[in-house]
């Protein structure tokens, strides 16, 4: 298919990246009119939306194959019986760890980790380019790891696989650089939606944690890819949810105290989980090179021993055990033990460099912890209504908010999985406590920690959400200079300026606009014999765009170099002057802000 090259304006130069080579073309040199450029932009917008559907289809097919391969590995390595063979429990993850280490070290070195940071790297560092080899490596190694019992999940790898397929497709289509940068997150949403069977949560997570911003075009592409991938996945695997959701409800508002306690405990557990990964991972990477061959095997051996000693539930993703916890199949004491052992097992698998995701372990830990806290509270306060399904669902959201630090996704994930909006208040209350506690005790989110350990400097979406934004009101100052009206003449303006120390004056234009004239321009027009001309006629077509006190300060940068004085006006009354701002005011405020 012919490549598409689009510039943002007639004078903009569009760069097209095709498999590492660069070619440039200028729409201005090609003689395209603004209308022709606009039509070209809209053609690419439509093409990108159509391409997003195909990305979703391919990603959905890839995730279906990924799920099948995980199940096949599990049956082949651990057996198909309800009771696992003891020697398989120990040997399968150990021998699989040795194979995975060889594959990762010698063939697929980029397949380590969960896949989220690799996708962000493609967006912010590599202009959307991802290697198909990495996707193949993640597909194989993660399937072996999860199928053999390593405590990891398929969601994060599915996200990376979808992003890679989208990137490869974009390279074949010879998309422009800007489109290439966006295509990986589109594929990521498709892969995550198919793995999670939850398109809304996938869209929110990609926007919240990968892209960090959204426009109508980005949202449309991400939604189309996510929905089409889920349709394909459900065609092959059915539309059933990952879990059999029991009846969930909130009977009395006083129960919110119990959910707040769950949020506090979940926040502390999230900090312990994230701190363990943040401290152990660099130490494992710092060990001698030869130990890299044995770290996944050693992790698998320890996980096998944990399973052999009575907790086989910690092996693999553990979705079936989350389902059992929701239906009250375990005592609250055993649920608490499973939550702690799952944290240990996931730490062992992830810090050893075994490819796989953290979404499923996070949900497992949250479900077990939530049901355990609910059971303990019910034992202490028998009058308290206890539904293990409700507490397990809320616990899943709590760990998602506290550990992965995706607060919006954590709420909608629980609602989408449960299909019951009656528990939205407990979810919001518990997740808020967990998120606040996690932020207070663990300043950096886990994905940011992993990024910096790998020597990369990717934007932190959480830090961007929390950072202070300078606004126009932070730099503006009261106006003490002259203000004239549109029907005043140039001669009067010169007279007023001579009596003032100001180097410029503001002019109220009709209907409610503003203009600005410098002293030099007024003197020049009087010298040219235009003293009788009105200020409105001189400034016709030169209205200064309105600035308001709450506008971001960088918005003022668009105007302060074109006018010596820019008015800041009231939103309710455009003729009411709140203050003025100059280029010097903006630069001084940014300088002061940098030193704070």
C-alpha positions in Angstrom: 0.0 0.0 0.0 1.2 3.5 -0.8 2.7 5.4 2.1 0.8 8.4 3.5 2.6 11.6 4.3 0.8 14.4 6.0 2.0 17.8 7.4 0.2 19.8 10.0 0.3 22.9 7.9 1.2 24.0 4.4 4.6 25.0 5.6 5.2 22.1 7.8 7.7 19.4 6.8 6.5 15.9 7.2 9.0 13.1 8.1 8.2 9.6 7.1 10.2 6.8 8.8 10.3 3.5 7.0 12.2 0.7 8.6 15.0 2.9 9.8 15.3 5.1 6.7 14.2 8.7 6.5 12.6 10.6 3.7 11.3 14.1 3.8 8.9 16.0 1.7 7.5 19.5 2.0 3.9 20.1 1.2 4.8 23.8 0.5 7.4 22.8 -2.1 4.8 20.4 -3.6 2.6 23.4 -4.1 -0.4 22.0 -2.1 -2.9 24.6 -1.0 -4.1 24.8 2.6 -7.4 23.1 1.5 -5.5 20.3 -0.2 -3.4 19.8 3.0 -6.6 19.7 5.1 -8.2 17.1 2.8 -5.0 15.0 3.1 -5.1 15.3 6.9 -8.7 14.1 7.0 -7.9 11.2 4.6 -5.2 10.1 7.0 -7.5 10.4 10.0 -10.0 8.1 8.3 -7.3 5.7 7.2 -5.8 5.6 10.7 -9.3 4.8 12.2 -9.7 1.9 9.7 -6.2 0.7 10.4 -7.0 0.7 14.1 -9.8 -1.8 13.4 -7.3 -4.2 11.7 -4.9 -3.7 14.5 -7.6 -4.8 16.9 -8.4 -7.9 14.8 -4.7 -9.0 14.5 -4.1 -8.3 18.2 -7.2 -10.2 19.2 -6.0 -13.2 17.1 -2.6 -13.0 18.6 -3.9 -12.9 22.2 -6.2 -15.9 21.4 -3.1 -17.9 20.2 -1.2 -16.7 23.3 -3.9 -18.0 25.6 -4.0 -21.3 23.8 -0.3 -21.7 24.0 -0.3 -20.9 27.8 -3.0 -23.5 28.3 -1.1 -26.1 26.2 2.1 -25.4 28.1 0.3 -25.8 31.4 -1.2 -29.1 30.4 2.0 -30.4 28.9 4.3 -29.3 31.8 2.0 -29.6 34.8 -0.5 -32.2 33.7 -4.2 -32.1 33.0 -5.4 -33.7 36.3 -7.1 -31.9 39.1 -4.3 -33.0 41.4 -0.9 -31.9 40.3 2.0 -34.4 40.4 4.5 -33.4 43.1 7.5 -33.9 40.9 5.9 -31.9 38.1 5.2 -29.0 40.5 8.9 -28.7 41.3 10.5 -29.7 38.0 8.3 -27.8 35.6 9.0 -24.2 36.7 12.6 -25.0 37.4 13.4 -26.6 34.0 11.3 -24.0 32.3 13.3 -21.3 34.0 16.5 -22.7 32.5 15.0 -22.7 29.0 13.6 -19.2 29.4 17.0 -17.9 30.6 18.8 -19.3 27.5 16.1 -17.9 25.2 16.2 -14.4 26.8 20.0 -14.1 27.0 20.8 -15.4 23.5 17.8 -14.9 21.3 15.2 -12.5 22.7 17.1 -10.1 25.0 14.3 -7.5 24.8 11.6 -9.8 26.0 12.3 -9.3 29.7 9.9 -7.5 32.0 6.2 -7.0 31.8 5.9 -5.1 28.5 4.4 -1.8 29.7 7.6 0.1 29.8 8.8 -1.3 26.5 5.7 0.1 24.9 6.2 3.5 26.5 9.8 3.4 25.3 8.6 2.8 21.7 6.3 5.8 22.0 8.8 8.3 23.6 12.2 7.1 22.4 12.0 5.0 19.3 9.3 6.9 17.4 6.9 4.0 17.6 9.2 1.4 16.2 9.2 -2.0 17.9 10.8 -5.2 16.7 8.8 -8.2 15.7 11.4 -10.4 17.2 10.6 -9.0 20.6 6.9 -9.9 20.2 7.8 -13.4 19.2 10.1 -13.7 22.1 7.6 -12.4 24.6 4.9 -14.7 23.1 7.1 -17.8 23.5 8.9 -17.1 26.8 5.9 -15.7 28.6 3.8 -18.7 27.5 6.3 -21.1 28.9 6.8 -19.1 32.1 3.1 -18.8 32.9 2.2 -22.3 31.7 5.0 -23.8 33.8 3.7 -22.1 37.0 5.8 -18.9 37.4 3.7 -16.4 39.2 3.1 -14.0 36.4 0.2 -13.0 34.2 -0.6 -12.7 30.4 -2.1 -9.2 30.3 1.1 -7.1 30.2 2.7 -9.4 27.6 -0.5 -9.2 25.5 -0.3 -5.4 25.7 3.3 -5.5 24.3 2.4 -8.1 21.6 -0.5 -5.9 20.4 1.7 -2.8 20.4 4.4 -4.6 18.4 2.0 -5.9 15.8 0.6 -2.4 15.4 4.1 -1.0 15.1 5.1 -3.5 12.4 1.9 -2.8 10.5 2.5 0.9 10.7 6.0 0.4 9.3 4.7 -1.6 6.4 2.1 1.1 5.8 4.8 3.8 5.8 3.0 6.0 8.3 4.2 9.4 9.2 6.3 9.8 12.4 3.5 11.3 14.4 1.2 8.4 13.5 3.9 5.9 14.2 4.3 7.3 17.7 0.6 6.8 18.4 0.2 3.4 16.8 1.9 1.4 19.5 -0.5 2.6 22.2 -3.4 1.7 19.9 -2.1 -1.8 19.6 -1.4 -1.9 23.3 -5.0 -1.1 24.1 -6.1 -3.9 21.7 -3.8 -6.5 23.3 -4.8 -5.6 26.8 -8.5 -5.5 26.0 -8.4 -9.0 24.5 -6.4 -10.4 27.4 -8.6 -8.8 30.0 -11.9 -9.1 28.2 -12.5 -5.5 29.4 -12.2 -2.8 26.6 -13.1 0.1 28.8 -10.4 -0.7 31.4 -7.9 -1.2 28.6 -8.6 2.1 27.0 -8.4 3.9 30.3 -5.1 2.2 31.3 -3.4 3.1 28.0 -4.6 6.7 28.2 -3.8 7.0 31.9 -0.4 5.2 32.0 1.0 5.0 28.5 -0.1 8.0 26.5 -0.9 10.4 29.4 -3.2 12.5 27.2 -6.0 12.1 24.8 -7.7 13.8 21.9 -10.7 12.9 19.9 -8.5 11.2 17.3 -6.5 9.2 19.8 -9.6 8.2 21.7 -11.4 7.0 18.6 -8.5 4.9 17.4 -7.8 3.3 20.8 -11.5 2.5 21.3 -11.9 1.0 17.9 -8.8 -1.2 18.3 -9.9 -2.3 21.8 -13.5 -3.1 20.8 -12.5 -5.0 17.6 -9.9 -7.1 19.5 -12.5 -8.0 22.2 -15.0 -9.0 19.5 -12.4 -11.4 18.0 -11.4 -12.8 21.3 -15.0 -13.5 22.3 -15.6 -15.1 18.9 -13.1 -17.8 19.7 -13.1 -18.0 23.6 -16.7 -16.9 24.4 -18.0 -13.8 26.1 -17.8 -15.0 29.6 -16.0 -12.9 32.1 -12.7 -14.0 33.7 -14.6 -14.7 36.9 -18.1 -16.0 37.9 -19.3 -12.9 39.7 -21.5 -13.7 42.7 -24.2 -11.3 44.0 -22.5 -8.2 45.3 -24.1 -5.4 47.3 -23.7 -2.7 49.9 -26.4 -2.9 52.5 -25.6 -0.2 55.0 -23.5 3.0 54.7 -21.7 2.0 57.9 -20.0 -0.8 55.9 -17.9 1.8 54.2 -15.7 1.9 57.4 -14.9 -1.7 56.8 -14.0 -1.0 53.1 -11.9 2.0 54.2 -9.9 -0.4 56.5 -9.5 -2.7 53.5 -8.1 0.3 51.6 -5.6 1.0 54.3 -4.4 -2.6 54.5 -4.3 -2.8 50.8 -2.2 0.3 50.5 0.3 -1.0 52.9 0.5 -4.3 51.1 1.0 -2.5 47.8 3.9 -0.6 49.3 5.5 -3.8 50.6 5.0 -5.4 47.1 6.4 -2.5 45.2 9.3 -2.0 47.6 10.3 -5.6 47.3 10.5 -5.4 43.6 12.3 -2.1 43.6 14.9 -3.3 46.1 15.5 -6.9 44.8 15.5 -6.3 41.1 18.6 -4.2 40.9 20.4 -6.6 43.2 19.6 -9.6 41.0 20.7 -7.7 37.9 24.0 -6.8 39.7 24.9 -10.4 40.3 27.6 -12.0 38.1 26.5 -12.6 34.5 26.6 -16.4 34.8 23.9 -16.3 37.5 21.5 -14.9 34.9 21.2 -18.4 33.5 20.0 -19.8 36.9 17.9 -17.0 38.4 14.6 -17.9 36.6 15.2 -21.6 37.4 15.9 -20.8 41.1 12.8 -18.7 41.2 10.8 -21.6 39.7 12.3 -24.0 42.2 11.2 -21.9 45.2 7.7 -21.4 43.7 7.5 -25.2 43.2 8.4 -25.8 46.8 5.8 -23.3 48.0 3.2 -25.1 45.9 4.4 -28.5 47.2 4.1 -27.3 50.8 0.4 -26.7 50.3 -0.2 -23.6 48.2 -0.3 -24.6 44.5 -2.7 -21.7 44.0 0.3 -19.3 43.8 1.4 -20.9 40.5 0.5 -19.2 37.2 -2.1 -16.4 36.8 -4.5 -18.0 39.3 -7.7 -16.8 37.8 -9.6 -20.0 38.9 -8.6 -19.4 42.5 -9.8 -15.8 42.4 -13.1 -17.3 41.3 -13.1 -19.7 44.2 -12.2 -16.9 46.7 -15.2 -14.9 45.4 -17.5 -17.8 46.2 -16.2 -18.4 49.7 -14.2 -21.6 49.1 -11.4 -20.6 51.5 -11.2 -19.6 55.1 -10.1 -16.0 55.7 -6.9 -17.2 57.4 -5.9 -19.2 54.3 -6.8 -16.3 52.1 -4.4 -14.1 54.0 -1.6 -16.7 53.7 -2.2 -17.0 49.9 -2.0 -13.2 49.5 1.4 -13.1 51.3 2.7 -16.2 49.4 1.6 -14.7 46.1 3.6 -11.6 46.8 6.7 -13.7 47.5 6.1 -15.9 44.4 5.6 -12.9 42.1 8.7 -11.2 43.6 10.8 -14.3 42.8 9.5 -14.6 39.2 9.7 -10.9 38.3 13.1 -9.9 39.8 14.7 -13.0 38.2 14.0 -11.5 34.7 11.3 -14.0 33.8 9.1 -12.5 31.1 5.5 -12.0 32.2 3.0 -9.5 33.6 2.1 -8.1 37.0 -1.6 -7.5 36.3 -2.8 -11.0 37.1 -0.7 -11.4 40.3 -2.0 -7.9 41.4 -5.6 -9.0 41.0 -4.9 -12.3 42.8 -3.3 -10.6 45.8 -6.0 -8.0 45.9 -8.8 -10.6 45.7 -7.3 -12.8 48.4 -6.5 -9.9 50.7 -9.9 -8.3 50.2 -11.8 -11.5 51.0 -9.4 -12.2 54.0 -10.0 -8.7 55.4 -13.7 -9.0 55.0 -13.7 -12.4 56.7 -11.7 -11.2 59.6 -13.9 -8.1 60.0 -17.0 -10.4 60.0 -15.4 -12.7 62.6 -14.8 -9.7 64.9 -18.1 -8.0 64.1 -20.6 -10.8 63.3 -23.4 -8.2 62.7 -21.4 -6.9 59.7 -22.7 -8.1 56.4 -20.0 -10.1 54.7 -20.0 -11.0 51.0 -16.7 -12.6 50.0 -17.3 -11.7 46.4 -17.8 -8.0 47.2 -14.7 -7.8 49.3 -12.6 -9.7 46.8 -13.7 -7.4 43.9 -13.0 -4.3 46.0 -9.6 -5.8 47.0 -8.7 -6.3 43.3 -9.3 -2.6 42.7 -7.4 -1.7 45.9 -4.2 -3.4 44.8 -4.6 -2.1 41.3 -4.8 1.4 42.6 -2.1 1.1 45.2 0.5 -1.1 43.4 0.0 -0.1 39.7 -1.1 3.4 40.6 -3.8 3.6 38.0 -6.7 5.1 40.1 -9.2 5.6 37.3 -8.6 2.3 35.7 -8.8 0.5 39.1 -12.4 1.8 39.6 -13.7 1.0 36.1 -11.9 -2.3 36.0 -13.9 -3.5 39.0 -17.2 -2.2 37.6 -16.5 -3.7 34.2 -15.6 -7.1 35.6 -18.5 -7.2 38.0 -21.1 -5.5 35.8 -22.6 -4.2 39.1 -22.5 -0.4 39.8 -24.0 -0.8 43.3 -20.5 -1.3 44.7 -19.0 1.9 43.1 -19.0 3.7 46.4 -17.0 1.0 48.3 -14.6 0.7 45.4 -14.0 4.5 45.3 -13.5 4.7 49.1 -11.2 1.8 49.4 -9.2 2.7 46.3 -8.7 6.3 47.4 -7.3 5.2 50.8 -4.9 2.7 49.0 -3.8 5.2 46.5 -3.1 8.0 49.0 -1.2 5.7 51.3 0.8 4.2 48.5 1.8 7.7 47.2 2.7 8.8 50.7 5.0 5.8 51.4 6.3 5.0 47.9 6.8 8.3 46.0 7.6 6.7 42.7 5.1 4.4 40.9 6.4 0.9 40.2 6.6 1.4 36.4 8.6 4.6 37.0 10.9 2.7 39.4 11.5 0.0 36.8 12.1 2.6 34.1 14.8 4.4 36.0 16.5 1.1 37.0 16.8 0.4 33.3 18.6 3.7 32.7 15.7 5.2 30.8 14.0 8.6 31.4 10.4 8.1 30.3 7.7 10.6 31.4 6.0 9.7 34.6 2.2 10.0 34.1 1.7 10.2 37.8 4.2 13.0 38.2 2.6 14.9 35.3 -0.8 14.6 37.0 0.6 15.9 40.3 2.9 18.6 39.1 2.0 22.3 39.7 0.9 24.1 36.6 1.8 27.8 36.2 -1.0 29.9 35.1 -1.3 33.4 33.6 -2.5 34.8 37.0 0.9 33.7 38.4 2.8 36.1 36.1 0.3 38.9 35.3 0.5 42.3 37.0 -1.9 45.2 37.5 -2.1 47.6 34.6 -1.2 51.2 35.4 -0.7 52.5 31.9 -3.2 54.3 29.6 -6.3 52.6 28.1 -8.0 54.3 25.1 -11.1 53.4 23.1 -11.5 52.4 19.5 -12.9 55.9 18.4 -10.0 57.8 19.9 -7.4 59.1 17.3 -3.7 58.5 17.0 -2.9 62.1 18.0 -4.6 61.6 21.3 -2.7 58.3 21.8 0.6 60.1 21.3 -0.4 62.8 23.8 -1.4 60.3 26.4 1.8 58.3 26.0 3.9 61.4 26.3 2.3 62.1 29.7 2.9 58.5 30.7 6.1 56.5 31.3 4.5 53.4 29.6 6.0 52.2 26.4 2.6 50.9 25.1 -1.1 51.5 25.5 -4.1 49.2 25.4 -7.1 49.9 23.2 -10.7 48.7 23.9 -12.1 47.5 20.6 -15.6 46.6 19.6 -17.3 44.4 20.5 -15.3 43.5 23.6 -11.9 42.9 21.9 -8.5 44.5 22.8 -5.6 45.9 20.9 -2.2 47.2 21.7 0.1 49.9 20.2 3.7 50.6 21.1 5.0 54.1 21.6 7.2 53.7 18.5 4.3 52.7 16.3 2.2 55.7 17.4 5.0 58.1 16.8 5.6 56.7 13.4 2.0 57.0 12.4 1.8 60.6 13.5 5.0 61.4 11.6 3.4 59.8 8.5 0.4 62.1 8.8 -2.1 59.6 10.3 -2.8 61.6 13.4 -6.5 61.9 12.7 -7.0 58.1 12.1 -9.0 56.3 14.8 -7.3 53.6 16.8 -10.1 51.2 15.7 -9.2 51.7 12.0 -5.5 51.3 12.7 -6.0 48.1 14.6 -8.6 46.6 12.4 -8.0 42.8 12.1 -5.3 43.0 14.8 -7.3 41.9 17.9 -5.2 40.3 20.6 -6.6 36.8 21.4 -8.2 36.8 24.9 -6.1 35.6 27.8 -7.7 34.7 31.1 -6.2 34.4 34.6 -6.7 30.6 34.7 -5.1 29.9 31.3 -1.8 27.9 31.4 1.2 30.2 31.4 2.6 28.6 28.3 -0.4 29.8 26.4 0.8 33.4 27.0 4.0 32.5 25.1 2.1 32.4 21.9 1.3 36.1 22.1 3.8 38.0 24.3 6.4 38.1 21.5 3.9 39.6 19.0 2.5 42.4 21.3 4.4 44.4 23.8 1.5 44.2 26.2 -1.1 41.5 26.4 -4.3 42.1 28.3 -5.7 39.5 30.8 -9.5 39.8 30.9 -12.4 38.5 32.9 -14.3 35.5 31.5 -17.7 36.9 32.3 -16.9 40.4 31.0 -14.3 40.6 28.2 -14.1 44.4 28.7 -13.0 44.0 32.3 -9.3 44.1 32.6 -7.8 41.8 35.3 -4.2 42.6 34.5 -1.5 42.6 31.8 1.4 40.3 31.0 4.6 40.8 29.0 7.3 38.6 27.7 9.5 39.7 30.6 6.8 38.8 33.1 6.5 35.2 31.6 10.3 34.6 31.5 10.8 35.9 35.1 8.1 33.7 36.4 9.5 30.6 34.7 12.9 31.5 36.1 11.6 31.9 39.6 9.6 28.6 39.3 12.7 26.7 38.2 14.5 27.8 41.4 11.6 26.9 43.7 
